Amino acid sequence: MKTHKIALIPGDGIGPEIIAEGRKVIDAAADKENFRIKWTPYPFGADHYLETKELLPEEALKEIAKMDAIYLGALGDPRIQPGILEKGVLLALRFCFDQYVNLRPIKLLEGVECPLKNKTPKDIDFYVVRENTEDFYVGIGGRIPEGKSKQCLEVKRSLYNVKFGLDIEADGDELAYQIGVLSRKGSERVIRYAFELAKKKKRTRVTAVDKANVLTNIYSLWRQVFEQVAKDYKGIDTEYNFVDAITMWFVKQPEWYQVVVAPNMFGDIITDLGAMIQGGLGLAPGGNINPEGISMFEPIHGSAPKYKGMNRANPIATIWAGAMMLDEIGEEKAAADIVKAIEDVIKEGKVRTKDLGGTATTSDMGDAIVAKLE
C-alpha cells in the first residue's frame, strides 16, 4: 500500500476543527482508493508562540522538507500582533519551500447561491494562478520616523522633488515605503504554469493581470514575459486586464474567464472577490504549489477566533483544499471523489452549515461528505 507523508498544521481559532474534518475525509478517500496517509502534526501557531516565543524552528523545516505536502488549517489570533504568525509561519513556509504558485479554483457548486444575479455554476468555473513569492511581499521597505528631518528630506527629494519638481518640507514628517520586486525567472515560471494548467484543463484563454499603465517599470516586465511565454502555446488565446478592470468584469461577466494569472498582490485581492462570487470564503480552497517540490494546501479564509470551539465553521474549503493536495501528490481519483462528494452533499441540501443557510455543525458536514465517499 502506497504511503504519503503529510505535515499537519492545524493552527489557530477554527483551524483545528476544520482540519480534523479534512483529515477525516482524506482518510476515507485513502481507504477507498487503497493508499495511506501518514500524518505528522505540528503545533505552530498562537498557543505555541505564546508559550515558547518560537514560530517555525529550523529543525521542523528540515523534517517537513522530507514530506510530500503540508496541510494547514488557519493562522491568526487576537492575542498576537497581526503579521507575526502570518509572516513567521505562513509566509516562511511559502518562501522556504519556494511555493511560487498560489492556485485558486473559482467554481460555483450546484446548490450554492451566488450573490450575482442570474449567474449559475456554468457561468463561474475558472482558475486564478497567483505568483506567490515576489512583488510587494518580498519584505523590502521601512519607515523613517518623525523628526529625522535630514534623512526624510533626502529620500523625499529623490522620490518627489527630482521627479516632479515639488518643494516638500520634511520637518516633523514621517515617511513609509514598500518596494515591489519582480524577476524574469519568477514571472516566467508562474506564467508558464498558468498556460500548462490551461492545456491540462482544456481551457482556451489565459488572462494576464497587471497595472502596467501606472506601475510601468515593474509590470512592463510582467507583460513582456507573458508575451514571450504565450508564443509557446499556440491555440491558447491571450489578453490583458488591468487589476481594477478585472474586478468589475468578475462581477459583470465571470463566465468570460478561464485561467487568470496575476502578480502576487493583485492575485491576493482578486481571489477574495472570486471567493465571494463562488458563494463565500467557506467554499474557497487554495494551494501554495511548488511543482518540483513540497506544496501546502489550506482554506483561504482566516482563523475566525470568535467561532473557536463552537463547531459551526464550514469545513468545505479545507476539505476541498485536501482534495487539491491529493491531486498534487498523484492521487487524482481520490481527489475527484472528494470534490464529487462535496458537490453531492451541497446539491442535496440536507446538510448545510450556518453560512449556507442551515444548522449543521462542522462535524456534521464532514460526516456527510465521508458518507458520500463510502
C-alpha positions in Angstrom: 0.0 0.0 0.0 1.4 3.4 -1.0 2.0 5.8 1.8 2.1 9.6 1.6 3.8 11.6 4.4 1.9 14.8 5.2 2.8 17.6 7.6 -0.3 18.7 9.5 -0.5 22.2 11.0 -4.0 22.8 12.4 -3.1 26.4 13.5 -5.4 28.8 15.4 -9.0 29.6 16.0 -11.3 27.3 14.0 -8.2 25.7 12.4 -8.1 22.5 14.5 -11.8 21.9 13.9 -11.8 22.3 10.2 -8.6 20.4 9.7 -10.0 17.5 11.7 -12.8 17.2 9.2 -10.4 17.5 6.3 -8.3 14.7 7.7 -11.3 12.5 8.3 -12.4 12.9 4.6 -8.9 12.4 3.2 -8.5 9.2 5.3 -11.8 7.9 4.0 -10.8 8.6 0.4 -7.5 6.9 1.0 -9.2 3.8 2.3 -11.4 3.7 -0.8 -8.6 4.1 -3.2 -6.2 1.8 -1.3 -3.4 4.2 -0.2 -2.4 5.5 3.2 -1.6 8.9 4.7 0.9 9.2 7.5 0.1 12.4 9.3 2.8 14.3 11.3 1.2 17.1 13.4 3.0 20.3 14.3 1.9 22.8 16.9 2.9 26.0 15.2 0.5 28.8 15.8 -0.6 31.2 18.5 -0.6 29.0 21.6 2.8 27.6 20.7 4.2 31.1 20.1 2.9 32.5 23.4 4.3 29.5 25.3 7.7 29.4 23.6 8.2 32.6 21.5 9.0 30.1 18.7 7.5 30.5 15.3 9.0 27.9 12.8 12.2 26.3 14.0 14.9 25.1 11.6 14.6 21.5 12.9 10.9 21.4 11.9 11.6 22.8 8.4 14.2 20.0 7.9 11.7 17.4 8.9 8.9 18.9 6.7 11.4 19.0 3.8 11.3 15.2 3.7 7.5 15.0 3.4 5.2 15.0 0.4 3.0 18.0 1.3 1.7 20.3 4.0 -1.9 20.6 5.2 -2.7 23.8 7.0 -5.8 24.9 8.9 -5.7 28.7 9.6 -3.4 31.2 11.3 -4.2 34.3 13.3 -5.0 35.2 16.9 -6.1 38.5 18.5 -3.6 37.9 21.3 -0.8 38.4 18.9 0.0 41.4 16.7 -1.2 40.9 13.1 1.6 39.8 10.8 3.7 37.9 13.3 2.2 34.5 12.7 1.4 35.2 9.1 4.9 36.2 8.3 6.7 33.9 10.7 4.8 30.7 9.8 2.7 31.0 6.6 5.0 33.2 4.5 8.0 31.5 5.9 6.7 28.1 4.6 5.9 29.6 1.2 9.3 31.2 0.8 11.3 28.3 2.4 9.8 25.7 0.1 9.6 28.1 -2.9 5.9 27.6 -3.3 5.8 30.1 -6.2 2.2 29.3 -7.4 -0.9 30.1 -5.5 -3.7 28.2 -7.2 -7.3 29.1 -6.6 -10.2 27.3 -8.3 -13.1 29.7 -8.6 -16.1 27.4 -9.1 -19.7 27.8 -8.1 -21.1 24.5 -7.0 -24.6 23.4 -7.8 -26.9 24.2 -4.8 -24.9 27.2 -3.7 -26.5 30.6 -4.0 -24.4 33.1 -6.0 -24.6 36.7 -4.9 -24.5 37.7 -8.6 -27.9 38.0 -10.2 -28.8 35.2 -12.7 -25.3 33.6 -12.5 -25.2 29.8 -12.3 -22.5 27.1 -12.0 -21.9 27.1 -15.7 -21.0 30.8 -15.5 -18.4 30.6 -12.7 -15.8 28.0 -13.3 -12.2 29.3 -13.8 -8.8 29.3 -12.1 -6.7 32.1 -10.8 -2.9 31.5 -10.8 -1.2 34.0 -8.4 2.5 34.5 -8.2 3.3 33.6 -4.6 6.9 34.7 -3.7 7.6 38.1 -5.3 6.0 41.5 -5.9 5.2 43.6 -2.8 5.5 40.6 -0.5 9.3 40.3 -0.6 9.5 42.4 2.5 11.6 45.3 1.3 10.6 48.6 2.9 10.7 50.6 6.0 9.7 53.7 7.9 11.6 56.9 8.6 10.4 58.2 11.9 9.2 61.7 12.6 11.9 64.1 13.4 14.6 62.5 11.1 14.5 65.7 9.0 17.7 65.3 7.0 17.0 61.7 6.2 13.4 62.4 5.2 14.4 65.3 3.1 17.0 63.3 1.2 14.5 60.5 0.5 11.7 62.9 -0.5 14.0 64.8 -2.8 15.0 61.6 -4.6 11.4 60.4 -4.8 9.4 63.6 -5.3 11.5 66.7 -5.9 13.6 65.4 -8.7 10.8 63.7 -10.4 8.0 66.2 -10.0 9.8 69.4 -9.0 7.8 69.5 -5.8 9.1 71.6 -2.9 8.3 69.3 0.1 9.3 70.2 3.6 10.5 67.3 5.7 10.5 68.8 9.2 8.3 66.9 11.6 7.1 64.5 8.9 7.3 60.7 8.7 7.8 58.5 5.6 6.9 54.9 4.9 7.8 52.9 1.8 7.3 49.4 0.4 9.1 48.1 -2.7 7.7 45.5 -5.1 10.1 43.3 -7.0 9.6 41.0 -10.0 12.2 38.9 -11.6 12.1 37.5 -15.1 12.6 33.9 -13.8 9.9 34.3 -11.2 7.4 35.8 -13.6 8.2 33.2 -16.4 7.7 30.1 -14.2 4.3 31.1 -12.8 3.1 32.3 -16.2 4.2 29.1 -17.8 2.4 27.2 -15.0 -0.8 29.0 -16.0 -0.5 28.0 -19.6 0.2 24.4 -18.7 -2.8 24.5 -16.5 -4.9 25.8 -19.3 -3.7 22.9 -21.5 -4.4 20.3 -18.8 -7.9 21.6 -18.1 -8.7 22.1 -21.8 -9.1 25.9 -21.4 -8.5 28.1 -24.4 -7.8 31.6 -22.9 -5.3 32.9 -20.4 -5.8 36.4 -19.0 -2.8 38.3 -17.5 -3.5 40.9 -14.8 -1.3 43.9 -14.1 -1.3 47.7 -13.7 1.2 48.5 -16.4 -0.4 51.8 -17.3 0.7 53.3 -14.0 3.3 51.0 -12.4 5.2 50.9 -15.6 8.6 49.6 -14.5 7.6 46.5 -12.6 4.6 45.4 -14.7 6.1 46.1 -18.1 8.4 43.2 -17.4 5.4 41.1 -16.4 3.8 41.8 -19.8 7.0 41.1 -21.8 7.4 37.8 -20.1 3.7 36.9 -20.7 4.0 37.7 -24.4 7.2 35.6 -24.7 5.8 32.5 -22.9 2.5 32.8 -24.9 4.4 32.1 -28.1 5.0 28.5 -26.9 1.3 27.8 -26.6 -0.4 28.1 -30.0 -4.1 27.7 -29.8 -4.5 29.4 -26.4 -5.8 33.0 -26.7 -4.3 35.7 -24.5 -5.4 39.1 -23.2 -4.5 41.7 -20.6 -6.8 43.1 -17.9 -5.8 46.0 -15.5 -6.5 44.9 -12.0 -9.2 47.5 -11.4 -10.9 46.4 -14.6 -10.9 42.7 -13.8 -12.7 43.4 -10.5 -15.5 44.9 -12.5 -15.6 42.0 -15.0 -15.5 39.3 -12.3 -18.9 40.8 -11.2 -20.4 41.6 -14.6 -19.2 38.7 -16.8 -17.4 36.0 -14.8 -18.2 33.4 -17.5 -15.6 35.0 -19.7 -12.7 33.9 -17.6 -10.9 30.5 -17.9 -7.4 30.9 -16.5 -6.2 34.1 -14.9 -2.5 34.7 -14.0 -1.6 37.6 -11.7 1.3 39.1 -9.7 1.3 38.4 -6.0 -0.5 41.5 -4.6 -3.2 41.7 -7.3 -3.8 38.0 -7.1 -4.3 38.2 -3.4 -7.0 40.8 -3.9 -8.9 39.3 -6.8 -9.1 35.8 -5.3 -11.1 37.1 -2.3 -13.5 38.6 -4.8 -13.5 35.2 -6.6 -14.4 33.5 -3.3 -17.4 35.7 -2.8 -18.8 35.1 -6.3 -18.4 31.3 -5.7 -20.5 31.5 -2.6 -18.2 32.7 0.2 -15.0 32.0 2.0 -16.2 28.8 3.5 -16.2 27.3 -0.1 -12.8 28.6 -1.2 -9.7 26.3 -1.2 -6.2 27.3 -2.1 -2.9 25.7 -2.9 0.6 27.0 -2.4 2.4 24.9 -5.0 6.0 24.1 -5.9 5.5 21.7 -8.9 9.1 20.4 -8.3 9.0 20.4 -4.5 6.7 20.5 -1.4 3.4 22.2 -1.7 1.0 23.4 1.0 -2.8 23.4 0.9 -5.3 25.5 3.0 -8.6 27.2 3.0 -8.2 30.9 2.0 -10.3 32.1 5.0 -8.8 33.2 8.3 -8.9 31.6 11.7 -12.2 33.2 12.8 -11.2 33.2 16.5 -14.7 34.2 17.8 -16.0 30.9 16.5 -13.3 28.8 18.0 -14.6 25.6 19.7 -18.2 26.2 18.6 -18.2 23.5 15.9 -20.1 25.8 13.5 -17.5 26.7 10.8 -17.9 25.4 7.3 -15.1 22.9 6.6 -15.7 22.6 2.9 -12.9 24.9 1.9 -10.5 22.9 4.0 -11.8 19.6 2.7 -11.6 20.8 -0.9 -8.0 22.0 -0.3 -7.3 18.5 0.9 -8.6 17.2 -2.5 -6.2 19.6 -4.2 -3.4 18.2 -2.1 -4.2 14.7 -3.1 -4.4 15.7 -6.8 -0.9 17.3 -6.5 0.7 14.2 -4.9 -0.7 11.9 -7.6 -4.0 10.6 -6.1 -6.2 12.2 -8.8 -9.0 9.6 -8.4 -9.3 10.2 -4.7 -9.3 14.0 -5.3 -12.1 13.8 -7.8 -14.1 11.5 -5.4 -13.9 14.2 -2.7 -14.9 17.0 -4.9 -17.9 15.0 -6.2 -18.9 14.1 -2.7 -18.8 17.8 -1.7 -21.0 18.6 -4.7 -23.4 15.8 -4.0 -23.9 16.9 -0.3 -24.4 20.6 -1.3 -26.8 19.7 -4.1 -29.0 17.5 -1.9 -29.2 20.4 0.6 -29.9 18.3 3.7 -26.7 19.2 5.4 -25.8 22.9 5.4 -23.7 24.9 7.8 -24.8 28.3 9.1 -23.0 30.3 6.3 -25.0 28.2 3.7 -28.3 28.9 5.5 -28.5 25.7 7.6 -27.9 24.5 11.1 -25.4 21.7 10.5 -22.2 21.6 12.6 -18.6 21.4 11.3 -18.5 17.7 12.1 -21.9 17.1 10.6 -20.6 18.4 7.2 -17.5 16.3 7.5 -19.6 13.2 8.3 -22.0 13.8 5.4 -19.1 14.1 2.9 -17.5 10.9 4.3 -20.8 9.1 3.9 -21.0 10.1 0.3 -17.5 8.8 -0.3 -18.4 5.5 1.2 
